[in-house]
């Protein structure tokens, strides 16, 4: 059958300086009772090709035990990722 889904997203980025920046992505859709999610990322470059990322995700997803009866599940995730270049500096 036919169906319609509206999907909207907003992305905002800000650089505090050339070593520290933040970005946010917010998305909403009408596929499952207007689910909403957000991703916030902070990136610090402490030397060339070496970064620390702090990432926070927040969102809703829906699980259906029976068709037409979704259960709202709120998810939150926090992660820290480090990339490090072993190449000699020079």
C-alpha positions in Angstrom: 0.0 0.0 0.0 0.9 3.6 0.0 2.3 5.5 3.0 3.8 8.9 3.7 6.7 9.6 6.0 7.9 13.1 6.8 11.6 13.3 7.8 13.2 16.5 9.0 16.8 17.0 10.1 18.9 19.9 11.4 22.6 20.0 11.6 24.6 22.7 13.4 28.4 22.9 13.7 30.6 25.3 15.6 34.4 25.6 15.7 35.7 27.1 18.9 39.2 27.2 17.3 41.0 25.0 14.8 41.6 22.3 17.4 38.1 22.1 19.1 34.8 21.9 17.4 31.3 20.7 18.1 28.5 19.4 15.9 24.8 18.5 16.5 22.4 16.6 14.4 18.7 16.4 15.3 16.2 14.3 13.3 12.5 13.8 13.6 10.2 11.5 11.5 6.6 10.6 11.5 7.2 6.9 10.7 6.5 5.8 14.2 4.5 8.3 16.2 7.0 11.1 15.7 10.3 9.6 16.8 13.0 12.1 17.6 16.8 11.6 17.9 19.8 13.8 18.6 23.5 13.3 18.1 26.0 15.6 19.8 29.7 15.3 19.1 32.7 17.2 20.5 36.1 16.8 18.7 39.5 17.8 20.1 42.5 17.5 17.8 45.5 17.3 20.2 48.1 16.7 17.5 48.0 16.2 13.7 45.9 13.1 12.8 45.2 12.5 16.5 41.7 13.3 17.9 39.5 12.7 20.9 35.7 12.5 20.3 33.1 12.7 22.9 29.7 11.5 21.5 26.3 11.6 23.1 23.2 10.1 21.4 19.7 10.4 22.6 16.6 9.1 20.8 13.4 7.2 20.8 12.7 4.0 18.9 9.6 1.8 18.9 9.3 -1.9 19.3 6.0 -3.5 18.4 4.8 -6.5 20.3 1.7 -6.6 18.2 1.0 -4.7 15.0 -0.3 -1.2 15.7 0.9 -1.3 19.4 4.4 0.2 19.5 6.2 0.5 22.8 8.4 3.6 23.1 12.0 2.8 24.1 14.2 5.8 24.9 17.9 5.2 24.3 20.9 7.2 25.6 24.5 6.4 24.6 27.7 8.1 25.6 31.0 7.2 23.9 34.6 8.4 23.9 36.7 7.6 20.9 40.5 8.3 20.6 42.4 8.2 17.3 46.2 8.4 17.5 48.7 8.7 14.7 51.9 6.7 15.4 53.8 8.4 12.5 56.8 10.5 13.6 56.3 14.2 13.8 58.7 16.3 11.9 
